[in-house]
Amino acid sequence: MQVGLEALRPEKYVSLTTFRRDGTPAATPVWFVTDDSRLLIWTASTTWKVKRLRANPRVRVAACNFKGDVHGETYDGEGTLLPPDAGALVQRLLREKYGFEKRGLDLYNAAVRIALRRRRTPAAYIEVRLLGNPPSA
């Protein structure tokens, strides 16, 4: 396992920075899980971070709080959208890590969909592989 992953693993949130076409960074705090060599993130497929990732796989991650205030080293990486079948693994790992918070979020999202008569937004699963162990400046 990479040093950066070990440092990020106990954190609750990471700031995921993706880059606009003009190179401007856009950071978002997200829940995440790790496996042996990567960070895994779940989000809606319609989010801007997914759209930016399709255009540019370059990402940066850093530990942060729920508001996105960074409190750790920043790591460069490469983000890839995973196929939908990755959802089983990512969802299981998220339930293990976040427990009742994840289950509560799932229930809340389902209730909102029912109340507003909306369809479920397709999920996107992002794999982030850190590029080397040293943090970026």
C-alpha positions in Angstrom: 0.0 0.0 0.0 1.2 3.5 -0.8 2.2 5.9 1.9 -0.5 8.4 0.8 -3.2 5.8 1.0 -2.1 4.9 4.5 -2.2 8.5 5.6 -5.7 9.0 4.1 -7.3 5.7 5.1 -8.5 6.8 8.6 -9.9 10.1 7.3 -13.6 10.6 6.9 -13.4 13.0 3.9 -11.0 13.8 1.2 -11.0 16.9 -0.9 -11.1 15.6 -4.5 -9.8 18.2 -6.9 -10.6 17.8 -10.6 -9.5 20.3 -13.3 -11.6 22.3 -15.7 -10.7 22.5 -19.4 -8.8 25.7 -18.8 -6.8 24.1 -15.9 -8.6 25.8 -13.1 -9.0 23.4 -10.1 -12.4 22.6 -8.6 -12.4 20.8 -5.2 -15.2 18.9 -3.6 -15.2 17.1 -0.2 -16.3 13.5 -0.7 -16.6 10.2 1.3 -14.1 7.6 0.1 -12.9 4.1 0.8 -9.6 2.4 0.0 -8.4 -1.0 -1.1 -4.9 -2.2 -1.6 -3.7 0.5 -4.1 -6.5 3.0 -4.8 -9.1 5.4 -3.4 -12.7 4.6 -4.5 -15.4 7.3 -4.6 -19.1 7.1 -5.2 -21.0 10.0 -6.7 -23.9 10.7 -9.1 -23.0 10.3 -12.7 -24.4 13.8 -13.5 -22.0 15.7 -11.3 -19.4 18.2 -12.6 -16.6 16.3 -11.1 -17.5 13.3 -13.3 -17.8 15.5 -16.4 -14.4 17.1 -15.6 -12.8 13.7 -15.0 -14.0 12.5 -18.4 -12.1 15.4 -20.0 -9.0 15.3 -17.8 -8.0 12.3 -15.5 -5.6 14.5 -13.4 -6.8 14.8 -9.8 -5.5 15.9 -6.4 -6.6 14.6 -3.1 -6.1 15.7 0.5 -7.7 14.9 3.9 -10.3 17.5 4.7 -13.4 18.1 6.9 -17.0 18.0 5.7 -16.7 21.6 4.5 -13.7 20.9 2.4 -11.1 22.6 4.6 -7.9 20.7 3.9 -5.9 19.5 6.9 -3.3 17.2 5.5 -0.8 16.6 2.7 -2.0 16.9 -0.9 -1.4 14.0 -3.3 -1.4 14.0 -7.1 -3.3 11.2 -8.8 -5.1 9.9 -11.8 -8.8 9.4 -11.7 -10.7 6.8 -13.8 -14.4 6.1 -14.0 -15.1 2.5 -13.2 -17.8 0.4 -14.9 -21.2 0.1 -13.0 -20.4 -3.4 -11.8 -17.8 -1.8 -9.5 -20.7 -0.5 -7.5 -21.1 -3.7 -5.5 -17.6 -3.5 -4.1 -17.6 0.3 -3.5 -21.1 0.3 -1.8 -20.1 -2.6 0.5 -16.9 -0.8 1.5 -18.8 2.5 2.1 -21.3 0.7 4.3 -18.5 -0.9 6.3 -16.6 2.4 6.8 -19.5 4.8 7.3 -22.1 2.4 8.9 -25.3 4.1 10.0 -24.4 7.4 8.2 -24.3 5.6 4.8 -27.5 3.7 5.5 -29.2 6.9 6.7 -28.1 8.7 3.5 -29.4 5.9 1.4 -32.8 6.1 3.2 -32.9 9.8 2.9 -32.1 9.7 -0.8 -34.8 7.1 -1.4 -37.4 9.1 0.6 -36.6 12.3 -1.5 -36.9 10.3 -4.7 -40.3 8.9 -3.7 -41.6 12.2 -2.4 -40.5 14.1 -5.5 -41.3 11.2 -7.9 -37.8 11.2 -9.4 -35.9 8.4 -10.9 -32.7 7.2 -9.3 -29.7 9.1 -10.8 -27.2 6.6 -12.1 -24.1 6.3 -9.9 -20.5 6.8 -10.9 -17.6 5.1 -9.3 -14.2 6.8 -9.4 -10.9 5.1 -8.9 -8.0 7.3 -7.9 -4.5 6.0 -8.1 -1.9 8.2 -6.4 1.1 9.0 -8.5 4.1 8.1 -6.4 4.4 8.4 -2.7 5.7 12.0 -2.2 3.1 14.6 -1.7 2.9 17.5 -4.2 3.8 21.0 -3.2 
